[in-house]
Amino acid sequence: MSEITMEQLMEKVPSRYKLVVLASMRTLELNDGKRKLTEAPPNIKLSAVAVKEIAEGKVSYKIKEAAEAKP
C-alpha cells in the first residue's frame, strides 16, 4: 500500500480535528462490520483502511446545522 501524506488528507478534510473525528468514526463503522470501500489486504488495520478511504475521497463528512436553542 502506498504512503498517504498529510497533505493529501488535508485536501479532502481541511481541519486536522475533523480528519481525526472522521477517521475515528469510519474505523468504528468498519469494526462494526461495514464493508470496506477500497481494496486493502486482509491483515491491514481498520484505522489505515479508514485513512485510505478518506484519501481516495470515498468517505467525507457533512456539517449539520445547529438546532436553535429554546428560551
N, CA and C atoms as an extended XYZ file, in Angstrom:
213
Properties=species:S:1:pos:R:3:atomname:S:1:resname:S:1:resid:I:1 pbc="F F F"
N         0.851       -1.177        0.000 N   MET     1
C         0.000        0.000        0.000 CA  MET     1
C         0.892        1.233        0.000 C   MET     1
N         0.548        2.215       -0.831 N   SER     2
C         1.364        3.417       -0.939 CA  SER     2
C         1.200        4.311        0.285 C   SER     2
N         2.189        5.141        0.488 N   GLU     3
C         2.207        6.064        1.617 CA  GLU     3
C         1.214        7.201        1.379 C   GLU     3
N         0.397        7.497        2.367 N   ILE     4
C        -0.561        8.595        2.285 CA  ILE     4
C        -0.005        9.746        3.113 C   ILE     4
N         0.120       10.907        2.494 N   THR     5
C         0.690       12.052        3.193 CA  THR     5
C        -0.406       12.900        3.849 C   THR     5
N         0.008       13.685        4.799 N   MET     6
C        -0.918       14.584        5.478 CA  MET     6
C        -1.466       15.627        4.498 C   MET     6
N        -0.656       16.025        3.530 N   GLU     7
C        -1.099       16.992        2.536 CA  GLU     7
C        -2.259       16.423        1.716 C   GLU     7
N        -2.178       15.142        1.358 N   GLN     8
C        -3.262       14.503        0.611 CA  GLN     8
C        -4.545       14.498        1.436 C   GLN     8
N        -4.415       14.200        2.715 N   LEU     9
C        -5.584       14.146        3.591 CA  LEU     9
C        -6.175       15.528        3.817 C   LEU     9
N        -5.316       16.536        3.953 N   MET    10
C        -5.795       17.897        4.204 CA  MET    10
C        -6.508       18.486        2.981 C   MET    10
N        -6.257       17.929        1.792 N   GLU    11
C        -7.010       18.350        0.605 CA  GLU    11
C        -8.455       17.871        0.692 C   GLU    11
N        -8.673       16.755        1.347 N   LYS    12
C       -10.016       16.179        1.480 CA  LYS    12
C       -10.748       16.734        2.699 C   LYS    12
N       -10.017       16.909        3.811 N   VAL    13
C       -10.595       17.406        5.063 CA  VAL    13
C        -9.672       18.513        5.567 C   VAL    13
N       -10.073       19.774        5.475 N   PRO    14
C        -9.169       20.883        5.771 CA  PRO    14
C        -8.836       21.110        7.250 C   PRO    14
N        -9.434       20.371        8.135 N   SER    15
C        -9.174       20.542        9.561 CA  SER    15
C        -8.633       19.232       10.134 C   SER    15
N        -7.522       19.312       10.847 N   ARG    16
C        -6.950       18.106       11.460 CA  ARG    16
C        -7.926       17.498       12.461 C   ARG    16
N        -8.621       18.345       13.197 N   TYR    17
C        -9.603       17.853       14.166 CA  TYR    17
C       -10.698       17.052       13.456 C   TYR    17
N       -11.255       17.624       12.393 N   LYS    18
C       -12.318       16.936       11.648 CA  LYS    18
C       -11.788       15.653       11.020 C   LYS    18
N       -10.548       15.680       10.577 N   LEU    19
C        -9.934       14.492        9.994 CA  LEU    19
C        -9.851       13.359       11.021 C   LEU    19
N        -9.412       13.682       12.220 N   VAL    20
C        -9.301       12.672       13.274 CA  VAL    20
C       -10.677       12.114       13.641 C   VAL    20
N       -11.662       12.990       13.766 N   VAL    21
C       -13.018       12.550       14.107 CA  VAL    21
C       -13.582       11.672       12.988 C   VAL    21
N       -13.413       12.090       11.735 N   LEU    22
C       -13.917       11.326       10.600 CA  LEU    22
C       -13.259        9.946       10.523 C   LEU    22
N       -11.945        9.897       10.668 N   ALA    23
C       -11.231        8.620       10.617 CA  ALA    23
C       -11.652        7.714       11.769 C   ALA    23
N       -11.836        8.298       12.932 N   SER    24
C       -12.270        7.524       14.098 CA  SER    24
C       -13.667        6.943       13.896 C   SER    24
N       -14.577        7.774       13.404 N   MET    25
C       -15.949        7.309       13.180 CA  MET    25
C       -15.990        6.216       12.109 C   MET    25
N       -15.217        6.385       11.054 N   ARG    26
C       -15.193        5.374        9.991 CA  ARG    26
C       -14.559        4.074       10.493 C   ARG    26
N       -13.528        4.182       11.316 N   THR    27
C       -12.903        2.991       11.901 CA  THR    27
C       -13.905        2.223       12.748 C   THR    27
N       -14.706        2.938       13.524 N   LEU    28
C       -15.738        2.277       14.333 CA  LEU    28
C       -16.765        1.577       13.449 C   LEU    28
N       -17.144        2.211       12.331 N   GLU    29
C       -18.076        1.571       11.401 CA  GLU    29
C       -17.485        0.288       10.832 C   GLU    29
N       -16.225        0.345       10.429 N   LEU    30
C       -15.563       -0.845        9.896 CA  LEU    30
C       -15.476       -1.942       10.952 C   LEU    30
N       -15.205       -1.538       12.171 N   ASN    31
C       -15.123       -2.500       13.277 CA  ASN    31
C       -16.473       -3.163       13.532 C   ASN    31
N       -17.557       -2.439       13.261 N   ASP    32
C       -18.910       -2.990       13.442 CA  ASP    32
C       -19.357       -3.857       12.265 C   ASP    32
N       -18.511       -3.993       11.246 N   GLY    33
C       -18.825       -4.893       10.151 CA  GLY    33
C       -19.207       -4.247        8.837 C   GLY    33
N       -19.170       -2.915        8.764 N   LYS    34
C       -19.472       -2.255        7.483 CA  LYS    34
C       -18.416       -2.667        6.457 C   LYS    34
N       -18.815       -2.716        5.192 N   ARG    35
C       -17.869       -3.173        4.168 CA  ARG    35
C       -16.858       -2.075        3.827 C   ARG    35
N       -15.660       -2.514        3.447 N   LYS    36
C       -14.604       -1.595        3.044 CA  LYS    36
C       -14.945       -1.006        1.687 C   LYS    36
N       -14.660        0.273        1.494 N   LEU    37
C       -14.944        0.962        0.246 CA  LEU    37
C       -13.727        1.010       -0.673 C   LEU    37
N       -12.642        0.392       -0.256 N   THR    38
C       -11.412        0.389       -1.024 CA  THR    38
C       -10.745       -0.977       -0.919 C   THR    38
N        -9.863       -1.267       -1.848 N   GLU    39
C        -9.108       -2.515       -1.800 CA  GLU    39
C        -8.030       -2.396       -0.729 C   GLU    39
N        -7.943       -3.413        0.125 N   ALA    40
C        -6.934       -3.427        1.181 CA  ALA    40
C        -6.644       -4.867        1.557 C   ALA    40
N        -5.391       -5.160        1.895 N   PRO    41
C        -5.069       -6.517        2.332 CA  PRO    41
C        -5.864       -6.870        3.594 C   PRO    41
N        -6.152       -8.145        3.796 N   PRO    42
C        -6.970       -8.531        4.951 CA  PRO    42
C        -6.298       -8.284        6.302 C   PRO    42
N        -4.971       -8.178        6.327 N   ASN    43
C        -4.270       -8.003        7.602 CA  ASN    43
C        -3.994       -6.553        7.970 C   ASN    43
N        -4.483       -5.604        7.180 N   ILE    44
C        -4.249       -4.181        7.457 CA  ILE    44
C        -5.187       -3.703        8.569 C   ILE    44
N        -4.692       -2.776        9.384 N   LYS    45
C        -5.515       -2.242       10.471 CA  LYS    45
C        -6.688       -1.439        9.899 C   LYS    45
N        -7.812       -1.511       10.600 N   LEU    46
C        -9.011       -0.817       10.137 CA  LEU    46
C        -8.824        0.695       10.114 C   LEU    46
N        -8.017        1.226       11.012 N   SER    47
C        -7.762        2.669       11.002 CA  SER    47
C        -7.018        3.078        9.730 C   SER    47
N        -6.130        2.228        9.245 N   ALA    48
C        -5.410        2.510        7.996 CA  ALA    48
C        -6.356        2.437        6.811 C   ALA    48
N        -7.316        1.527        6.852 N   VAL    49
C        -8.321        1.434        5.793 CA  VAL    49
C        -9.148        2.718        5.780 C   VAL    49
N        -9.547        3.194        6.952 N   ALA    50
C       -10.347        4.417        7.046 CA  ALA    50
C        -9.590        5.608        6.463 C   ALA    50
N        -8.310        5.729        6.785 N   VAL    51
C        -7.497        6.834        6.266 CA  VAL    51
C        -7.369        6.717        4.748 C   VAL    51
N        -7.174        5.506        4.240 N   LYS    52
C        -7.068        5.300        2.796 CA  LYS    52
C        -8.376        5.689        2.106 C   LYS    52
N        -9.509        5.328        2.687 N   GLU    53
C       -10.804        5.691        2.120 CA  GLU    53
C       -10.980        7.209        2.069 C   GLU    53
N       -10.535        7.891        3.107 N   ILE    54
C       -10.627        9.357        3.139 CA  ILE    54
C        -9.736        9.955        2.053 C   ILE    54
N        -8.512        9.461        1.931 N   ALA    55
C        -7.574        9.979        0.934 CA  ALA    55
C        -8.092        9.771       -0.483 C   ALA    55
N        -8.813        8.680       -0.709 N   GLU    56
C        -9.359        8.390       -2.037 CA  GLU    56
C       -10.684        9.114       -2.287 C   GLU    56
N       -11.190        9.838       -1.292 N   GLY    57
C       -12.421       10.587       -1.455 CA  GLY    57
C       -13.670        9.734       -1.367 C   GLY    57
N       -13.564        8.551       -0.818 N   LYS    58
C       -14.712        7.645       -0.713 CA  LYS    58
C       -15.488        7.840        0.582 C   LYS    58
N       -14.911        8.586        1.517 N   VAL    59
C       -15.566        8.912        2.781 CA  VAL    59
C       -15.409       10.407        2.985 C   VAL    59
N       -16.495       11.072        3.345 N   SER    60
C       -16.446       12.505        3.605 CA  SER    60
C       -17.365       12.826        4.772 C   SER    60
N       -17.489       14.093        5.076 N   TYR    61
C       -18.333       14.495        6.203 CA  TYR    61
C       -19.290       15.588        5.756 C   TYR    61
N       -20.322       15.761        6.539 N   LYS    62
C       -21.312       16.797        6.279 CA  LYS    62
C       -21.565       17.521        7.597 C   LYS    62
N       -21.522       18.832        7.569 N   ILE    63
C       -21.751       19.613        8.782 CA  ILE    63
C       -23.245       19.850        8.942 C   ILE    63
N       -23.770       19.490       10.106 N   LYS    64
C       -25.183       19.701       10.384 CA  LYS    64
C       -25.385       21.102       10.926 C   LYS    64
N       -26.523       21.676       10.599 N   GLU    65
C       -26.864       22.995       11.158 CA  GLU    65
C       -27.225       22.812       12.626 C   GLU    65
N       -26.790       23.749       13.440 N   ALA    66
C       -27.099       23.689       14.865 CA  ALA    66
C       -28.566       23.991       15.084 C   ALA    66
N       -29.171       23.258       15.982 N   ALA    67
C       -30.578       23.494       16.325 CA  ALA    67
C       -30.662       24.774       17.140 C   ALA    67
N       -31.749       25.496       16.953 N   GLU    68
C       -31.933       26.726       17.718 CA  GLU    68
C       -32.186       26.385       19.177 C   GLU    68
N       -31.595       27.173       20.052 N   ALA    69
C       -31.778       26.977       21.487 CA  ALA    69
C       -33.179       27.442       21.888 C   ALA    69
N       -33.805       26.690       22.762 N   LYS    70
C       -35.139       27.062       23.244 CA  LYS    70
C       -34.968       27.986       24.438 C   LYS    70
N       -35.771       29.072       24.485 N   PRO    71
C       -35.648       30.028       25.616 CA  PRO    71
C       -36.162       29.464       26.908 C   PRO    71
